[in-house]
Amino acid sequence: MGKLIKVVGFTVLGLLFLVGTSFAGYLDGYTNITINDGYGERGFTSDGSVGPTGQGLEDQEVEPGAATGQVWDMEGFFQSGSLLALVGGWNFLGNIDGITSGDIFFEMNGDDVFDYVLDMDWGSLNSGKIDYTVRSGSFTTALTYGGPDEVKDLPWRWESTGSEGSTKQALYLADYDNDGMGGGVTGGLHNAVVVDLAFLGEGTDFTSYFTMRCGNDIVNGSGTAPVPEPATMFLVGSGLLGLAGVGRKKLLGKKSEK
């Protein structure tokens, strides 16, 4: 009877958890780590009355002299533990007038030199996932062109050289509305690519960067790669000790039977 009550109790708790989370936006468990891109503020109206909004004033903002609208909007970087989400109204997979997505860059030493780049294979989408390769060291980048003069000749994608690391897969979310994406983003439909920060050392401070070929909108983030929490390590250790205790009891039980 006691076991049945426990099973029913856990089932009810599980259902309550599902109901409580089913209406939450994807980013509601993430922290907005977006910082201002430093290229001025231009909302989606000529007088700036619509936006910019959000942390870093990047949502509903594009670069001076650039095309406006949700389809061009890079909205922010969001972090949850070792996961980093890059979010925008921009369609990372497609293009507008031949303008394509760049790669995701990381700088850690405050010297304005990128230490890592996630070389994104935007055409590899399969079952909601995208392939990417982690590259590091001294690599060359292709520079932005065909956009506003103020943001020409900025890095936008990996080009060659550097050390090639592992190939991983990123989660891709497409056409989420404001509530579905969560995180306070505005403007209509949103897309996101979610990558793993495990390639960074624990506790490493980083700045992330992304733009498209024309530099129409640039987005930066500032965060820290996570370290294992003491409470988590305690739970893991307790679990291992518990398993050892169970094994010891079974062994003693077998000896007493003999």
N, C-alpha and C positions, 0 to 999 in steps of 0.2 A: 504493500500500500504506500509506504514511504517513497519507494522508487517511482511509483506512478505519479505521486504528487510533484516530485522533482521534475519529471519529464514534462508534465503539464505546465509547471511554472516556467521552465526554460522556453517552452513553445510559445507561451503568452508573451514573455519578454522579447523573444525574437520577432514576433508579429508586431509588437509595439515599436521595436527598433525600425522595422521595415516601413511601417506607416509614417513614423517620424522623419525618416530620411527620404522617402519617395517624393516629397514635395520640395526638397532642398535643391538648390542649384549646384552644379558640379563644383564650382570654385568656392562654395561657402565654407569649406574646411581649409582653404588656402589663405596665405597672407599676401597681400598686395605689396610687392617689393619694387614697384616701378619708380624710377626717378626721372626728373625732367631731362629731355634730350639736349637742352642748351641751344636750340635753334629757334627760339622765339615761340610765341603762342598764336595760333590762328584757329579759331573755331570754325564751325561749318556755315556761318553766316558772315557777311562782309563786316559787320560791326562786332563780331565775336559774342553775340548774345546767346548763341547756342554753344555751350561748352567754352573752353575745355573743362573737363570734370575729372574726378578720380585722383588717386595719389599720383603725384608727378605731373598732374594736369595734362595727361596724354590721351585720355578717352575723349572723343569728339574733337580731336585736334590733328592737323597735318602741318607740314613744314611751310614756312612763308613762300608764297609763289606757287604752291603745289595744288593739284586737283583736290577738291573737297568731296566729302560724302563718306557714308559708312563703308562703302566697298574699298576705300583707300585707307581706312583707319586702323592703325596698329594701336591697341588699347592698353597692353601692359604685360608684365611678367608677374606670375603668381607662384609662390613656393609653399609646398607642404612636405616637410621632412626632406627626403632626397629627391622629391619630384619637383620639376620646374615646368610650369605651363606658360606658353607663349600664346597670347590671345589677341584676336583682332576681327574686325568686320571683313578684312582682307581675306580672299580665298587663297590660302597658301598653295593649293594644288594647281589652280588654274592661272590665268593671266588676263590682264586687260591691255589691249593694244600691244601685245607682245612683251609686256612687263611681267617678269617672273620673280619668284621668291628667292631670297638669298639664303645664307647659312646662319647658324647661331654661334656667336663668338663669345669668348670668355677672357677676361683680364684679371690677374690676381695681385700684381705687385705695385699697382699705382703708377706704372711707368708708361701708360698709354700704348703698350705693345701687347697684342693678343697672345695668350699662352696656349689656348685651346680653341678649336673650332669643331662644331658638329656639322660634318659634311652631309647635308640632307639630300636624300634621293626622293624628291617630291613626286616622282612618277611611279614609285614602287608601292603605292597604297594597295593593301591586300587585307581583307577582314578587319578593317579599321586600324591598321598599323602601317607605319612607314619605316623603311630602313634608313639608318644613318651610320656614319663612320666617325669615330673619335680621332682627331688628328691634333698633334702637338708639336712643340719645337719651333724652329724657324721656317715658316711657310709663307708663300706669296698669296696675295689676294687680288681678285678682280675689283675694279673701282666703279662706283656708280656713274651713270651717264644718261643723258636724255631727259633729265628732270630739272628742277629749279637750280639756278646757278649757285645758290648758297650751299647746297648739299651735293655738289658734284665732286668726283674724285675721292669718295669715301669708300672704305671696304664694304663689300656686300656679299661676296661668296669666296670660298676657298678656291685657289687656282692650281697650285702645284707645290711640291716639296713638303718638308716636314716629316714627322714620324707618324706612321699609320698605326692606330690602335685597333681596338675591337669594333666589330660591327654589331649594332644593337637595333632595337625596334622602338619607335615612339608611338604612343596612342594618338589617334587623330579624331577630333570631334568636329562635326560639320553642321552648320545651320541651326544652332541652338538659339532660342529667343532669350530675352533679358533674364527672365526667371530661371530658365533651364540652365543657362551658363552660370548665373549667380555672380558673386564677387563684387556686386555693385556696378557692373558694366551696363552701358546704355547704348541706344541707337538702333536697335532692331535685331538682326541676326548676327551671330558670332561664330567664329571658328577657333579651334585651339589645337596645338600640338604639345604633347606632354612627354618630356624626356627625363632621363635618370641622371642625377648628379654624382653617382657613385665614382666616376672617374676623378673627381676632385678629392683631395685629402680631407680627412675629418677636421672640422673647425676652420676650414679655409674660407676667408672672405673673398668674394668674387663680384665682378661687374659683368653683366650680360648685355649683349647688343644684337640687334637685328634690323635689317631694312630690306627693301626690294631693289630691283635693278636701277630704278630711277631715283631712289632716295626720297620718294614722295612723302613717306612717313618713317621716322626712326623711333625706335623704342629701346630703352635701357632699363636694367634692373640692378639692384644692389642687395646681396644676400650673403648667407654663410652656410657652407656645407655642414650638415648635421653631424653631431657626435652621439654615440649611444647614451641614452639617459640612464642615470644611476638606478632609477626605479625599474627601468626595463631590464637592465643587467641583473638586478636583484631577483626579478621574476624569473628570468631565464635560469639563473643559478639555483633558485629555489625549486624550479621544475626539475632540473637535473638531479638535485639532491633527493627530491621526492621519488623520482624514478629509481634512483639507487636504493632508496629505502624499501620500495615495493619489491625490487629484486631480492634484497636481503631477506625480507620476510618470507618470500616464496622459498628461498633456499633453506632457511631455518625450518620452515614447515615440512619440507621434504626430509630433512634430517630427523625431525621428531617422529615422522611416520616410520622411519627405519627402526 
